[in-house]
Amino acid sequence: MNALNALIFTILGSVMGFLPMVFPSWFPPTGADQSSTHALWLDVMGLVQAGMGLSFLVRVQLIPFASRIFSTIPASETGSLALPEARGIPGR
């Protein structure tokens, strides 16, 4: 998978998730609890596809970008967490 495929997966999953909300007449209730199996299927599969696309984009694009940004920030003396100098303990 590359970044374009992951972006298309994310967009397609989002569209699949919003389709039953935008066009409820396309998904008539079929269950005893007035739920639509088609709408539930689109919700679940939309969530799965959007999750796969977003996780790939975060892993391949966002994390390396953030590490490059944080590695270019110089460590200053006042903001660094330096350990104090080691001192000898008398009597030991």
C-alpha positions as CSV (number, residue, x, y, z in Angstrom):
1,M,0.0,0.0,0.0
2,N,1.2,3.5,-0.7
3,A,0.0,6.9,0.5
4,L,-2.4,7.4,-2.3
5,N,-4.0,4.0,-1.8
6,A,-4.3,4.8,2.0
7,L,-5.9,8.1,1.3
8,I,-8.4,6.5,-1.1
9,F,-9.2,3.8,1.5
10,T,-9.8,6.5,4.1
11,I,-12.1,8.5,1.8
12,L,-14.0,5.5,0.7
13,G,-14.5,4.3,4.2
14,S,-15.7,7.7,5.3
15,V,-18.2,7.7,2.4
16,M,-19.4,4.2,3.3
17,G,-20.0,5.3,6.9
18,F,-21.9,8.5,6.0
19,L,-24.0,6.9,3.2
20,P,-26.8,5.5,5.5
21,M,-27.0,8.9,7.3
22,V,-27.2,10.9,4.2
23,F,-29.6,8.7,2.3
24,P,-31.7,6.8,4.9
25,S,-34.4,5.9,2.3
26,W,-31.9,3.7,0.5
27,F,-31.7,1.5,3.5
28,P,-35.2,0.4,4.6
29,P,-35.4,-1.3,8.1
30,T,-35.4,-5.1,7.8
31,G,-34.9,-6.2,11.3
32,A,-37.3,-6.6,14.3
33,D,-35.6,-3.6,15.9
34,Q,-36.0,-1.5,12.8
35,S,-32.4,-1.7,11.8
36,S,-31.0,-2.2,8.3
37,T,-28.5,-4.9,7.7
38,H,-27.1,-3.1,4.8
39,A,-26.6,0.1,6.8
40,L,-24.9,-1.8,9.6
41,W,-22.6,-3.6,7.1
42,L,-21.6,-0.3,5.5
43,D,-21.0,1.3,8.9
44,V,-18.7,-1.6,10.0
45,M,-16.8,-1.9,6.7
46,G,-16.5,1.9,6.5
47,L,-14.9,2.0,9.9
48,V,-12.6,-0.9,9.0
49,Q,-11.4,0.7,5.7
50,A,-11.0,4.2,7.2
51,G,-9.1,2.7,10.1
52,M,-6.8,0.8,7.8
53,G,-6.1,3.9,5.7
54,L,-5.6,6.2,8.6
55,S,-3.3,3.8,10.5
56,F,-1.1,3.4,7.4
57,L,-0.9,7.2,6.9
58,V,-0.1,7.8,10.5
59,R,2.6,5.0,10.6
60,V,4.3,6.0,7.3
61,Q,3.7,9.7,7.0
62,L,3.0,11.3,10.3
63,I,5.4,9.5,12.7
64,P,8.5,10.0,10.4
65,F,7.5,13.7,9.9
66,A,7.2,14.2,13.6
67,S,10.5,12.5,14.3
68,R,12.2,14.7,11.7
69,I,10.7,17.9,13.3
70,F,11.7,16.9,16.8
71,S,15.2,15.9,15.8
72,T,15.9,19.3,14.3
73,I,15.0,21.1,17.5
74,P,18.2,21.9,19.4
75,A,18.4,21.0,23.1
76,S,18.9,24.1,25.1
77,E,20.7,24.2,28.5
78,T,17.6,25.5,30.4
79,G,15.1,23.1,28.8
80,S,17.1,19.9,28.9
81,L,16.8,17.4,31.7
82,A,20.4,17.0,32.7
83,L,21.4,15.0,35.7
84,P,23.2,16.8,38.4
85,E,26.9,16.3,38.8
86,A,27.9,13.2,40.8
87,R,29.2,14.0,44.2
88,G,31.1,11.7,46.5
89,I,29.6,10.6,49.8
90,P,32.0,11.2,52.6
91,G,32.7,8.4,55.0
92,R,32.1,5.5,52.6
